[in-house]
Amino acid sequence: MTATIGHSPEVRADLDNANIARIYDYFLGGLYNFAIDRERAERIKLMLPSVDLLARGNRDWLRRSVRYMAAHGVRQFIDIASGLPTVGNTHEVAHAVDPSARVVYVDNDPSAVAHGTDILAAEPHVAMAGVDGRHPEQVWAHPAVRELIDLSQPVGVVLGGLLVFVRDDEDPAGLVAAYRDALAPGSYLAMSHLSADTVDDETRAQVGRMVAAYQAGVGASLYVRDKATFSSWFTCMELVEPGVTLMADWRPDPGLDVDAQTPSRHLGYGAMGRIG
Ligand SMILES: C[S@@+](CC[C@H](N)C(=O)[O-])C[C@H]1O[C@@H](n2cnc3c(N)ncnc32)[C@H](O)[C@@H]1O
């Protein structure tokens, strides 16, 4: 069964299969999700009750990262493994600083790309590209990227949802280095990652069950990584202060630490490197 989503009748959603981007949208409190997504999301939440706060913490970190890059002169952004461009995403933050900023969202899920394209139809200088983020050369070659992004100028690249899906044998460090090496001096690479090295055994077990529920619900494999591994990916970049921290501790907005009391606060690192 399918249904219309967004504004265009030709953009149709698969109602029989849950979707990572729409589950994430549900966790964020968005409107682009269906019953099957909500049902799978609630099963995942049973395993890790604060998983929605983890998603919100990741999105809040992303917003602060984009705001930092825009405040430091970046006017073009690529958000890789973006999910749906809703709920205060990259283009909204960038355009609050400069309405002429250019943004390309990249996702390999055709349904997220179709819905995202529809959502962004009225947005100037913003596009959605259907590309597998594990292949940077395909990202650079995509027509939307070629049209909107000038690689000879600084670019803000956000890897806020990709690396958690990349297996060790797919060489995440090499993937990050490939993105880094394509960027002009003055560019920034912001990354976040699921982690569980500072939590108690019960929370770590919940994370394991949450990962299994994602696998069962949408067939996606998620990987948990420690601080040393995540930090090692910032080689040959200048780490922006305060370095590698829990996402919630990366340049927090005063008084807005919504998840201060929850285990999810300790389940993800965030950091940003500047390319010199
Ligand atoms: C957790 S959601 C979006 C998170 C969002 N970036 C944020 O930080 O708020 C993860 C997204 O990654 C996408 N994704 C997973 N593997 C990918 C890949 N290899 N290339 C591109 N997108 C990918 C999924 O389709 C999903 O929409």
The ligand as an SDF file (V2000), in Angstrom:
LIG
                    3D

 27 29  0  0  0  0  0  0  0  0999 V2000
   19.5790    8.9100   11.8130 C   0  0  0  0  0  0  0  0  0  0  0  0
   19.0010    9.4210   10.2760 S   0  0  0  0  0  0  0  0  0  0  0  0
   19.4370   11.0930   10.0630 C   0  0  0  0  0  0  0  0  0  0  0  0
   20.2980   11.8070   11.0790 C   0  0  0  0  0  0  0  0  0  0  0  0
   20.5630   13.2430   10.7500 C   0  0  0  0  0  0  0  0  0  0  0  0
   21.7720   13.3380    9.9510 N   0  0  0  0  0  0  0  0  0  0  0  0
   20.7740   14.0640   12.0020 C   0  0  0  0  0  0  0  0  0  0  0  0
   21.9090   14.1470   12.4180 O   0  0  0  0  0  0  0  0  0  0  0  0
   19.8500   14.5820   12.5760 O   0  0  0  0  0  0  0  0  0  0  0  0
   20.1710    8.5120    9.3310 C   0  0  0  0  0  0  0  0  0  0  0  0
   19.9920    8.5950    7.8140 C   0  0  0  0  0  0  0  0  0  0  0  0
   21.1750    8.0280    7.2350 O   0  0  0  0  0  0  0  0  0  0  0  0
   20.8250    7.4830    5.9840 C   0  0  0  0  0  0  0  0  0  0  0  0
   21.9030    6.6030    5.5460 N   0  0  0  0  0  0  0  0  0  0  0  0
   22.3180    5.4270    6.0760 C   0  0  0  0  0  0  0  0  0  0  0  0
   23.3470    4.9180    5.3860 N   0  0  0  0  0  0  0  0  0  0  0  0
   23.6070    5.8100    4.3890 C   0  0  0  0  0  0  0  0  0  0  0  0
   24.5610    5.8460    3.3270 C   0  0  0  0  0  0  0  0  0  0  0  0
   25.4540    4.8680    3.1570 N   0  0  0  0  0  0  0  0  0  0  0  0
   24.5560    6.9160    2.5020 N   0  0  0  0  0  0  0  0  0  0  0  0
   23.6510    7.9150    2.6480 C   0  0  0  0  0  0  0  0  0  0  0  0
   22.7200    7.9310    3.6280 N   0  0  0  0  0  0  0  0  0  0  0  0
   22.7020    6.8860    4.4920 C   0  0  0  0  0  0  0  0  0  0  0  0
   19.4990    6.7810    6.2730 C   0  0  0  0  0  0  0  0  0  0  0  0
   18.7700    6.5570    5.0870 O   0  0  0  0  0  0  0  0  0  0  0  0
   18.8370    7.7870    7.2260 C   0  0  0  0  0  0  0  0  0  0  0  0
   17.9730    8.6460    6.5150 O   0  0  0  0  0  0  0  0  0  0  0  0
  1  2  1  0
  2  3  1  0
  2 10  1  0
  3  4  1  0
  4  5  1  0
  5  6  1  0
  5  7  1  0
  7  8  2  0
  7  9  1  0
 10 11  1  0
 11 12  1  0
 11 26  1  0
 12 13  1  0
 13 14  1  0
 13 24  1  0
 14 15  1  0
 14 23  1  0
 15 16  2  0
 16 17  1  0
 17 18  1  0
 17 23  2  0
 18 19  1  0
 18 20  2  0
 20 21  1  0
 21 22  2  0
 22 23  1  0
 24 25  1  0
 24 26  1  0
 26 27  1  0
M  CHG  2   2   1   9  -1
M  END
$$$$
